[in-house]
C-alpha cells in the first residue's frame, strides 16, 4: 500500500489519543509477523554481542520480574 502525502498529513491532525491508538495498532500489526520486520546490520551485531556477553556471564541475566521491578522503580512517583 502506498502512503500518499494527504494521508500522512491527516495523521498529524489526529487527537493525541487517536495517535496513540494508531501507533498501538501499527505495533501490534508488526508484532504479529516479527520475521517480516527487517533488522539493520548494527542491530544484528548488537544482539550477537549481547548474546555472547550473556553466555560468558550468565550470572548477569535478569528474570522478567526483576526487569519489571527495575523499570517500575525508575518511574515511581516520589
C-alpha positions in Angstrom: 0.0 0.0 0.0 1.4 3.3 -1.0 1.2 6.2 1.5 0.4 9.5 0.0 1.1 12.9 1.4 -2.5 13.6 2.1 -2.8 10.5 4.4 0.4 11.5 6.2 -0.9 15.0 6.9 -4.2 13.6 8.2 -2.3 11.6 10.8 -0.9 14.7 12.2 -4.4 16.1 12.6 -5.5 13.2 14.9 -6.0 13.8 18.6 -3.3 12.5 20.9 -5.5 9.6 21.9 -6.1 8.6 18.3 -2.4 8.9 17.5 -1.6 6.5 20.4 -4.3 4.1 19.2 -2.8 4.2 15.6 0.7 3.6 16.9 -0.5 0.7 19.0 -2.4 -0.8 16.1 0.7 -0.5 13.9 2.9 -2.0 16.6 0.5 -4.9 17.0 0.5 -5.5 13.3 4.3 -5.6 13.1 4.5 -7.8 16.2 2.1 -10.3 14.6 4.7 -11.1 11.9 8.1 -10.5 13.5 10.0 -12.3 10.8 8.8 -9.8 8.3 10.4 -6.9 10.2 13.9 -6.2 8.8 16.8 -5.8 11.1 19.7 -3.5 10.3 23.3 -4.9 10.4 24.1 -2.9 13.5 21.1 -4.4 15.3 22.2 -7.9 14.5 25.7 -7.2 15.7 24.3 -5.7 18.9 22.1 -8.8 19.5 25.1 -11.1 18.9 27.3 -9.0 21.3 24.6 -9.3 24.0 24.1 -13.0 23.5 27.9 -13.6 23.7 28.1 -11.5 26.9 25.2 -13.5 28.4 26.9 -16.8 27.5 30.1 -15.5 29.1 28.5 -14.0 32.2 25.2 -15.9 32.8 25.0 -14.6 36.3 24.2 -11.1 34.9 20.8 -12.4 33.5 17.7 -11.0 35.0 14.3 -12.6 35.3 11.3 -10.9 33.8 10.1 -10.0 37.3 13.4 -8.4 38.1 13.2 -6.3 34.9 9.7 -5.2 35.7 10.8 -4.2 39.2 13.7 -2.1 37.9 11.6 -0.4 35.3 8.8 0.4 37.8 11.3 1.5 40.4 12.7 4.1 37.9 9.3 5.5 37.1 7.7 5.6 40.5 6.3 8.9 41.7 8.4 10.1 44.6 
